[in-house]
């Protein structure tokens, strides 16, 4: 498991980062999925945790992630779409997650929790929904390592990308500079990833655009190609 600084270095070195969304994987054949992801050299697993309360759907929890952690050394980013993330942070740290992201909508005053995650030597992320203005997150950018901009409404896979969120990515990049990692989640595909990259994103959560293909390596390379030419030279070299 990487330290916070090593994880930040890993993510910056691999920009544009294609992060397969494990919500779309075949859980009946999880070992094979892990093998295919790692063979494709995809640099980050993205785990969507849903509690049936903050969002109207259920997914998986720390036990499944911990079991998968034993099968790969690729870093994990967990996205907590849950109502009380503070109560569960320790479980996801123990499960082997190098980055933990929770929602501003669940914790309107997130500074204390962001700092607590950092104190665990883990990358601290803050997520905002499509209807949440960037200005709501802006006061907390110095306390987080990663801003996750949702480009669909959270809770369900397979939704269409919402281009109206792109100005939020642009604002975050302009205000926070290159130190902040910006992730976009929802409807990321070959047709939408370049717009996200131009806006300033450098981590791209990909569900169907990875798992609906026979060869994850080819699918990931296509996304990197679409995004890579738009990632700044500064970002690539940092």
C-alpha positions as CSV (number, residue, x, y, z in Angstrom):
1,X,0.0,0.0,0.0
2,X,1.4,3.4,-1.0
3,X,1.8,6.3,1.4
4,X,0.0,9.5,0.6
5,X,3.0,11.1,-1.0
6,X,3.8,8.0,-3.1
7,X,0.2,7.8,-4.2
8,X,0.2,11.5,-5.3
9,X,3.4,10.9,-7.1
10,X,2.0,7.8,-8.8
11,X,-1.1,9.6,-10.0
12,X,0.8,12.6,-11.3
13,X,3.3,10.4,-13.1
14,X,0.5,8.5,-14.9
15,X,-1.6,11.4,-16.1
16,X,-3.9,11.0,-17.9
17,X,-5.0,8.3,-15.4
18,X,-7.7,5.9,-16.7
19,X,-9.4,4.4,-13.6
20,X,-11.7,1.5,-14.3
21,X,-14.9,1.7,-12.3
22,X,-15.2,-1.6,-10.5
23,X,-19.0,-1.1,-10.3
24,X,-19.0,-2.4,-13.9
25,X,-16.8,-5.4,-13.5
26,X,-17.9,-9.1,-13.5
27,X,-18.0,-9.9,-9.7
28,X,-18.7,-13.5,-10.5
29,X,-15.2,-13.7,-12.0
30,X,-13.3,-11.1,-10.0
31,X,-9.9,-12.7,-10.1
32,X,-10.1,-12.8,-13.9
33,X,-11.1,-9.1,-14.0
34,X,-8.2,-8.2,-11.7
35,X,-5.8,-10.1,-14.0
36,X,-7.2,-8.3,-17.1
37,X,-7.0,-4.8,-15.5
38,X,-3.4,-5.4,-14.4
39,X,-2.4,-6.9,-17.8
40,X,-3.7,-3.7,-19.4
41,X,-1.4,-1.6,-17.1
42,X,-4.3,0.5,-15.9
43,X,-2.9,2.5,-13.0
44,X,-5.8,2.9,-10.6
45,X,-8.9,0.9,-9.4
46,X,-11.9,3.1,-8.7
47,X,-14.3,1.6,-6.1
48,X,-17.9,3.1,-5.9
49,X,-19.4,2.4,-2.5
50,X,-23.1,3.0,-2.2
51,X,-25.2,2.7,1.0
52,X,-28.8,2.8,-0.3
53,X,-29.3,6.0,1.7
54,X,-27.1,8.8,0.3
55,X,-27.8,7.3,-3.1
56,X,-30.8,4.9,-3.9
57,X,-28.6,2.0,-4.7
58,X,-26.4,-0.5,-2.9
59,X,-23.0,-1.8,-4.1
60,X,-20.2,-3.4,-2.0
61,X,-18.1,-2.6,1.0
62,X,-14.7,-2.8,2.7
63,X,-14.7,-6.6,2.9
64,X,-14.8,-7.0,-0.9
65,X,-12.2,-4.3,-1.4
66,X,-9.9,-5.9,1.2
67,X,-10.2,-9.3,-0.5
68,X,-9.3,-7.7,-3.8
69,X,-6.4,-5.9,-2.3
70,X,-4.7,-9.3,-1.7
71,X,-4.8,-9.9,-5.5
72,X,-3.2,-6.8,-6.9
73,X,-0.6,-4.1,-6.0
74,X,-2.3,-1.5,-8.2
75,X,-3.5,1.5,-6.1
76,X,-7.1,1.8,-5.0
77,X,-9.3,4.9,-4.9
78,X,-12.6,4.5,-3.0
79,X,-15.5,6.8,-3.7
80,X,-17.8,6.8,-0.7
81,X,-21.3,7.6,-1.8
82,X,-22.6,7.2,1.7
83,X,-24.3,9.4,4.3
84,X,-21.8,9.1,7.1
85,X,-18.3,8.6,5.6
86,X,-16.5,9.6,8.8
87,X,-17.8,6.4,10.5
88,X,-16.2,4.2,7.9
89,X,-12.9,5.8,6.9
90,X,-10.9,3.5,9.2
91,X,-12.4,0.4,7.5
92,X,-11.3,1.6,4.1
93,X,-7.9,2.5,5.2
94,X,-7.5,-1.0,6.6
95,X,-8.9,-2.5,3.4
96,X,-5.9,-1.0,1.6
97,X,-7.3,2.1,-0.1
98,X,-4.7,4.7,-0.9
99,X,-7.3,7.4,-1.7
100,X,-10.6,8.1,0.0
101,X,-13.1,10.4,-1.5
102,X,-16.4,11.5,0.1
103,X,-19.2,13.8,-0.9
104,X,-19.6,17.5,0.1
105,X,-23.3,16.9,0.0
106,X,-22.9,14.3,2.8
107,X,-20.5,16.4,4.8
108,X,-21.1,20.2,4.2
109,X,-18.2,21.1,6.5
110,X,-15.6,18.7,5.2
111,X,-12.4,20.2,6.4
112,X,-12.0,18.1,9.6
113,X,-12.7,14.8,7.8
114,X,-10.3,15.7,4.9
115,X,-7.6,16.5,7.4
116,X,-8.3,13.2,9.3
117,X,-7.9,11.2,6.1
118,X,-4.6,12.9,5.4
119,X,-3.4,12.1,8.9
120,X,-4.0,8.5,8.1
121,X,-1.4,9.0,5.3
122,X,-4.1,8.6,2.6
123,X,-5.0,10.9,-0.3
124,X,-8.0,12.9,0.7
125,X,-10.7,13.5,-2.0
126,X,-13.9,15.6,-2.1
127,X,-16.7,14.9,-4.6
128,X,-19.4,17.2,-5.8
129,X,-22.6,16.3,-7.6
130,X,-23.7,17.8,-10.9
131,X,-26.1,20.2,-9.2
132,X,-23.6,21.4,-6.6
133,X,-21.8,24.6,-7.7
134,X,-18.0,24.7,-7.7
135,X,-18.2,27.6,-5.2
136,X,-19.4,25.3,-2.5
137,X,-16.2,23.3,-2.7
138,X,-13.8,26.1,-3.3
139,X,-13.2,27.0,0.4
140,X,-11.9,23.4,1.0
141,X,-9.5,22.9,-1.9
142,X,-6.4,23.5,0.2
143,X,-7.5,20.7,2.5
144,X,-8.0,18.1,-0.2
145,X,-5.7,16.4,-2.7
146,X,-8.3,15.4,-5.2
147,X,-11.5,16.9,-6.4
148,X,-14.0,14.5,-8.0
149,X,-16.5,16.2,-10.3
150,X,-19.5,14.0,-11.0
151,X,-20.6,14.2,-14.6
152,X,-23.7,12.1,-13.9
153,X,-26.0,11.9,-11.0
154,X,-24.5,9.4,-8.5
155,X,-25.9,6.0,-7.8
156,X,-26.3,4.3,-11.2
157,X,-23.9,3.3,-14.0
158,X,-24.5,3.8,-17.7
159,X,-25.8,7.4,-17.6
160,X,-25.0,9.9,-20.3
161,X,-22.2,12.4,-19.7
162,X,-23.4,15.9,-18.6
163,X,-21.2,18.5,-20.4
164,X,-22.6,21.3,-18.2
165,X,-20.2,20.2,-15.4
166,X,-17.1,21.1,-17.5
167,X,-16.9,24.7,-16.3
168,X,-16.5,23.4,-12.7
169,X,-13.4,21.5,-13.8
170,X,-12.1,24.6,-15.5
171,X,-12.7,26.7,-12.4
172,X,-11.0,24.2,-10.1
173,X,-7.9,24.0,-12.4
174,X,-7.6,27.8,-12.7
175,X,-8.0,28.4,-8.9
176,X,-6.1,25.5,-7.5
177,X,-3.4,25.1,-10.1
178,X,-1.6,21.9,-11.0
179,X,-1.2,20.6,-7.4
180,X,-4.8,19.6,-7.2
181,X,-5.8,16.3,-8.9
182,X,-9.1,16.6,-10.7
183,X,-11.1,13.5,-11.4
184,X,-14.2,13.2,-13.5
185,X,-16.7,10.4,-13.1
186,X,-19.7,9.5,-15.2
187,X,-20.2,8.9,-18.9
188,X,-16.4,9.1,-19.7
189,X,-15.8,7.6,-23.1
190,X,-13.7,8.2,-26.2
191,X,-16.3,10.8,-27.3
192,X,-16.2,12.8,-24.1
193,X,-12.8,12.4,-22.5
194,X,-11.0,15.0,-24.6
195,X,-13.5,17.7,-23.4
196,X,-12.8,16.7,-19.8
197,X,-9.0,16.8,-20.4
198,X,-9.2,20.2,-22.1
199,X,-11.2,21.5,-19.1
200,X,-8.4,20.4,-16.8
201,X,-9.2,16.9,-15.6
202,X,-6.3,14.4,-15.2
203,X,-8.1,11.3,-13.7
204,X,-10.9,9.7,-15.7
205,X,-13.2,7.1,-14.2
206,X,-14.2,4.7,-16.9
207,X,-16.9,2.1,-16.6
208,X,-18.5,0.9,-19.8
209,X,-15.7,2.3,-21.9
210,X,-13.4,-0.3,-20.3
211,X,-15.5,-3.2,-19.3
212,X,-17.6,-3.4,-22.4
213,X,-14.5,-4.2,-24.5
214,X,-12.8,-7.6,-24.9
215,X,-9.3,-6.1,-24.5
216,X,-9.0,-3.6,-21.6
217,X,-5.5,-2.6,-22.8
218,X,-6.8,-1.5,-26.2
219,X,-9.8,0.3,-24.6
220,X,-7.6,2.1,-22.1
221,X,-5.0,3.1,-24.7
222,X,-7.7,4.6,-26.8
223,X,-8.9,6.7,-23.9
224,X,-5.3,7.8,-23.1
225,X,-4.8,8.8,-26.7
226,X,-8.0,10.9,-26.7
227,X,-7.1,12.6,-23.5
228,X,-3.3,12.7,-23.6
229,X,-2.7,15.4,-26.1
230,X,-4.8,17.8,-24.0
231,X,-3.0,17.2,-20.7
232,X,-0.5,20.0,-20.1
233,X,3.2,19.4,-20.4
234,X,3.6,20.5,-16.8
235,X,1.1,17.9,-15.6
236,X,2.9,15.1,-17.5
237,X,6.2,16.1,-16.2
238,X,5.3,16.6,-12.5
